[in-house]
Every structure is written in structure tokens, then in C-alpha cells.
Amino acid sequence: MTTPDVSYIAEFTDGPLEGEVETRILIGGAAEKRIGMVAAVDGLESLFWYDAGEEREVNDQLHVRYSFDAGDSDPVESDEETF
């Protein structure tokens, strides 16, 4: 008897988390359609939203590519003063 996979691989394709990959838990047997991620940019914590895109199987593991939603995310700017 085999146990079904309860996890998948999330790949962040662009935005501040571009190139990051993490293992996530399937919710109700499916990958999340939208993920909110907190990350530090220039020492400030920011909330970034990513939307699910392409899904594919790699070595019997679900991989989902997430793209950055800049409109709903915190701005990605430095607080440096401009002279």
C-alpha cells in the first residue's frame, strides 16, 4: 500500500523571491492557488503575493510555478533618501 503525496514543490518564478523553491503541504489534495509570503527587503519585512500557474509532475512529485502579483504586494523599494 502506498501513501499519497501530501506535499508539493512551490517554485517562485519572479519578483523578490525569484528562484526560491520550497516544499508545501497540499490543502484538500491540491496546491494553493495563492500564497502570501513575508520576506525582508533592505531590512524591512514585506508581504508578497504569488499566484499559481503551471503545474507539472517531476519524478512523481507535483511542482507548481508561482508568479509575483506586484499590485497586491507591498512595494519593493528601498527607503534610501534621494538627493
Secondary structure in CASP SS format (residue, H / E / C, confidence):
PFRMAT SS
TARGET T0000
AUTHOR 0000-0000-0000
METHOD secondary structure of the structure
MODEL  1
M C 1.00
T C 1.00
T C 1.00
P C 1.00
D C 1.00
V C 1.00
S E 1.00
Y E 1.00
I E 1.00
A E 1.00
E E 1.00
F E 1.00
T C 1.00
D C 1.00
G H 1.00
P H 1.00
L H 1.00
E C 1.00
G C 1.00
E C 1.00
V E 1.00
E E 1.00
T E 1.00
R E 1.00
I E 1.00
L C 1.00
I E 1.00
G C 1.00
G C 1.00
A E 1.00
A C 1.00
E C 1.00
K C 1.00
R E 1.00
I E 1.00
G E 1.00
M E 1.00
V E 1.00
A E 1.00
A E 1.00
V E 1.00
D C 1.00
G C 1.00
L E 1.00
E E 1.00
S E 1.00
L E 1.00
F E 1.00
W E 1.00
Y E 1.00
D E 1.00
A E 1.00
G E 1.00
E E 1.00
E E 1.00
R E 1.00
E E 1.00
V E 1.00
N C 1.00
D C 1.00
Q E 1.00
L E 1.00
H E 1.00
V E 1.00
R E 1.00
Y E 1.00
S E 1.00
F E 1.00
D E 1.00
A C 1.00
G C 1.00
D C 1.00
S C 1.00
D C 1.00
P C 1.00
V C 1.00
E C 1.00
S C 1.00
D C 1.00
E C 1.00
E C 1.00
T C 1.00
F C 1.00
END
